[in-house]
Amino acid sequence: MAGGYLGGGGHSYLSGIFGFAADNVLEWEIVTADGERVVATPTQNADLYWALSGGGSGTYGVVLSATVRVFPNEVTSNAAFSFSVSQAGGVEQYWNAVSAFHQQLKPLLDQGMVAEYGFTNETMVVTGVMAPGQTNDSLQSSLQPLFDALTAKSCSQLTAKSLGVKLAQADSYYDLYKAEIESHLAGLVFPAAMAGRFVPRKVMDVNTTDLDTALRAIADRGYSYAVIALNVLNPVRNRTAPPIAPNAVQPNFKEAYSSLMISPRWSNSLPWSEAQVLQDQLENEILPIYDAAAPDAGAYKNEANWAEKDIKKSFYAGTYERLEDIKKKIDPQGFFYGITSVGFDRFAWDSAGRLCDA
């Protein structure tokens, strides 16, 4: 957790109230490439603190520990539901309902809720709309406009009953997560090839026809989406948990409506050669469809494709130059290397797979 999760930024069901994980780091303890133990805080080695907090993992040193801010437990509620093409009354009604879901989710995110869900060209499964500080009754009330919109867009086919809405409440986030979410994630594995993209909030705030069309076209190619939707800049979060200090969390994630993981159909019984076919398809056919609808959206560096065409822009969004300067000071020989980490372009692979100076 003190490595990739905090170093990449770190999102969760609590991000709408408490921000990204990296926003809550008080202190880092690392060992640098020359063997020195270094402590970094907002006032001690402040540049290193800034870089470690969201600027990518495994590139500035070996993280020994991180001290983070904690918050009191409070009652938390969650809503889960799903719908399919057949339940919606047809393909067009289904995609109209998907679009309505995305629009109606916006005001909920502005209240500090976070949603995680997945969808294909056949089904949408909402694992959770999580509402820290809310009871089942208040969450039900907040969700009613969303349910009404789904009913309207499906010619009254989608109702609270057909959606199978399940509300759950617990006295703490941990208890609710363990009871309602953990089992859904236990068996998840990434396919051999996948990609990531943000949905910028500025795209969601205007006509989304192009975005809706792109999402549908990609799904019709057999791809699925795993999504986290959140708003870390909402007024509730700004009152409860502003960042400890400025940090290197991707600006394009802070401004995003959601982060998508775009995955092809995959089976571990397939030969590895099929992975390269899917990788090429993602790079050259699938992502261009999305990028035409949402140019320069970027992607979360922890949930994206290693062969992203513009790593510096997509994964670092204006922070790369400063991060590279810090990297050169703390690790001048480039001892710590990652294929998409800061300083990646200092080296290149030779035909035998060895790293050489570029």
SVG drawing of the C-alpha trace seen along z (x, -y; Angstrom):
<svg xmlns="http://www.w3.org/2000/svg" viewBox="-43 -24 68 47">
<polyline fill="none" stroke="black" stroke-width="0.4" points="0.0,0.0 2.9,-2.4 4.2,-1.7 2.1,-1.6 -1.2,-2.6 -0.1,-5.8 2.6,-6.5 0.1,-6.4 -2.4,-8.6 -4.8,-5.9 -8.6,-6.0 -11.3,-4.4 -15.0,-4.5 -14.0,-7.2 -12.3,-9.5 -15.4,-11.7 -15.1,-12.6 -11.5,-12.2 -9.7,-12.6 -7.0,-10.5 -4.9,-8.3 -1.8,-10.4 -3.7,-13.5 -3.5,-12.1 0.2,-11.2 1.9,-13.0 5.3,-11.5 7.4,-9.3 10.4,-7.2 12.6,-5.9 16.0,-4.6 17.6,-6.3 19.8,-4.6 22.9,-5.5 21.7,-3.8 20.7,-6.9 17.6,-6.9 15.5,-10.0 12.3,-11.3 10.1,-13.5 7.3,-15.7 5.6,-18.9 8.3,-20.9 11.3,-18.5 12.6,-17.4 9.4,-19.0 10.1,-18.4 10.6,-14.7 7.4,-14.6 5.5,-16.2 6.9,-13.6 6.3,-10.6 2.7,-11.6 1.1,-10.6 4.1,-11.1 4.6,-7.4 6.0,-4.5 9.3,-2.7 11.3,-5.5 12.6,-7.7 13.7,-5.1 12.6,-2.1 9.7,-3.1 10.1,-1.9 7.0,-3.4 4.3,-6.1 2.4,-7.8 -1.2,-8.8 -4.0,-10.8 -7.0,-8.8 -10.6,-9.8 -13.3,-8.7 -15.7,-5.9 -19.2,-6.8 -22.4,-5.2 -22.1,-4.4 -24.6,-3.1 -24.3,-1.5 -26.6,-0.8 -26.1,2.0 -28.3,2.8 -28.0,4.0 -29.9,4.1 -29.6,5.7 -30.7,5.2 -33.6,7.5 -34.7,5.8 -34.5,2.4 -36.7,3.5 -34.1,3.6 -30.7,2.4 -31.6,-1.3 -33.4,-1.5 -30.4,0.1 -27.9,-2.4 -30.3,-5.3 -30.4,-4.0 -26.6,-3.8 -26.4,-7.4 -29.1,-8.5 -27.2,-6.7 -24.1,-8.6 -25.8,-12.0 -27.8,-11.3 -24.7,-10.1 -23.1,-13.6 -25.1,-15.3 -24.5,-12.2 -20.7,-12.5 -21.0,-16.2 -22.3,-15.2 -19.2,-13.1 -20.5,-9.7 -18.4,-7.3 -19.7,-4.7 -18.0,-1.6 -19.6,0.4 -19.0,2.3 -20.8,2.5 -20.7,4.3 -23.0,4.1 -25.4,6.4 -25.4,5.6 -24.6,2.9 -23.7,4.0 -23.4,1.4 -21.4,2.9 -21.8,-0.1 -22.9,-3.7 -21.2,-4.4 -22.4,-7.2 -20.3,-7.8 -22.3,-9.5 -25.6,-8.6 -28.3,-6.0 -30.2,-3.8 -33.2,-6.1 -31.2,-9.2 -29.3,-7.3 -32.6,-6.0 -33.9,-9.5 -30.8,-10.8 -31.0,-8.0 -34.6,-8.4 -34.0,-10.9 -31.6,-8.4 -34.1,-5.5 -36.8,-7.8 -34.5,-8.6 -33.8,-4.9 -37.6,-4.2 -38.2,-7.0 -35.5,-6.1 -36.6,-2.4 -40.3,-3.1 -41.0,-2.1 -39.2,1.2 -36.6,0.4 -38.1,0.0 -36.6,0.3 -38.0,3.9 -36.5,4.9 -33.2,3.2 -33.0,5.5 -31.8,2.5 -30.1,3.7 -29.5,1.1 -27.1,1.9 -25.9,-0.1 -23.3,0.4 -21.8,-1.6 -18.4,-1.8 -17.1,-1.9 -14.9,1.2 -17.8,3.3 -19.9,2.3 -17.0,2.9 -16.3,6.3 -20.0,7.3 -21.0,5.8 -17.9,5.2 -15.0,7.5 -16.4,10.7 -16.9,9.0 -13.2,8.1 -11.6,11.2 -11.5,13.1 -10.8,10.2 -7.8,10.5 -6.6,8.3 -6.7,9.7 -3.4,10.0 -4.0,6.6 -6.1,3.7 -6.1,-0.1 -7.4,-3.0 -9.0,-6.3 -10.4,-9.2 -13.8,-10.6 -13.2,-14.3 -15.9,-16.2 -15.8,-18.9 -16.9,-16.2 -19.8,-15.1 -21.0,-18.7 -21.8,-19.2 -23.5,-17.1 -22.3,-13.5 -23.5,-12.1 -20.0,-11.5 -18.9,-9.9 -21.9,-7.7 -21.4,-6.6 -17.7,-5.8 -18.5,-3.8 -21.1,-1.8 -18.8,-1.2 -16.0,0.2 -18.5,2.4 -19.8,3.8 -16.3,4.9 -16.5,7.2 -14.8,4.9 -16.0,4.3 -15.6,1.4 -14.8,1.3 -15.4,-2.2 -14.9,-4.3 -16.8,-7.6 -16.0,-10.3 -15.5,-14.0 -12.6,-14.8 -13.1,-18.6 -16.6,-18.6 -17.5,-21.1 -18.1,-18.4 -14.6,-17.0 -13.0,-20.5 -14.6,-21.1 -13.8,-17.7 -10.3,-16.8 -8.4,-19.1 -5.0,-17.7 -2.3,-17.7 -0.1,-19.6 0.3,-20.1 1.3,-16.9 1.9,-15.3 -1.4,-13.4 -2.4,-13.6 -4.3,-16.9 -6.3,-15.1 -7.6,-12.6 -8.5,-15.5 -10.6,-16.9 -12.1,-13.6 -15.7,-12.4 -14.6,-8.8 -11.7,-6.5 -12.4,-3.6 -10.5,-0.3 -11.2,1.0 -10.7,4.8 -11.1,7.3 -12.6,10.8 -9.8,13.0 -9.2,16.5 -6.1,17.8 -6.4,20.9 -5.5,18.8 -1.9,18.8 0.2,15.8 0.4,14.9 -3.2,13.8 -2.2,11.2 -0.1,9.4 -3.1,9.4 -5.3,7.8 -2.5,5.3 -2.2,4.2 -6.0,3.9 -6.2,1.8 -3.5,-0.6 -4.4,-0.9 -8.2,-0.4 -10.0,-0.7 -8.3,-3.6 -8.5,-5.8 -12.3,-5.4 -12.4,-6.8 -9.8,-9.5 -11.7,-10.9 -14.6,-11.5 -12.6,-12.7 -9.2,-14.0 -6.3,-14.2 -8.4,-12.6 -5.4,-10.8 -5.4,-7.7 -4.7,-6.7 -1.1,-5.5 -2.0,-2.5 -4.7,-1.2 -3.6,-1.8 -1.6,-0.3 2.1,0.0 2.5,-1.1 0.5,-4.3 1.6,-6.5 2.2,-9.7 3.1,-8.6 4.3,-12.0 1.0,-13.7 -1.4,-10.9 0.0,-9.7 1.6,-12.9 -0.5,-15.8 1.9,-18.7 3.8,-17.4 6.5,-15.4 9.1,-18.1 9.2,-18.9 9.2,-15.2 12.1,-14.5 14.1,-17.3 13.5,-15.7 14.4,-12.2 17.7,-13.5 18.6,-14.9 17.6,-11.9 18.6,-9.2 21.1,-10.7 22.3,-7.4 18.7,-6.2 19.1,-3.2 15.3,-2.8 13.6,-2.2 10.0,-1.5 8.7,-1.2 6.2,-4.1 7.9,-5.7 9.6,-9.1 12.9,-8.8 11.7,-5.9 13.0,-7.4 16.6,-7.5 16.9,-3.9 16.0,-1.6 15.8,2.2 18.2,4.0 17.3,7.1 18.1,9.3 15.8,7.3 18.6,5.6 18.4,1.9 20.9,-0.4 21.3,-4.1 19.0,-5.6"/>
</svg>
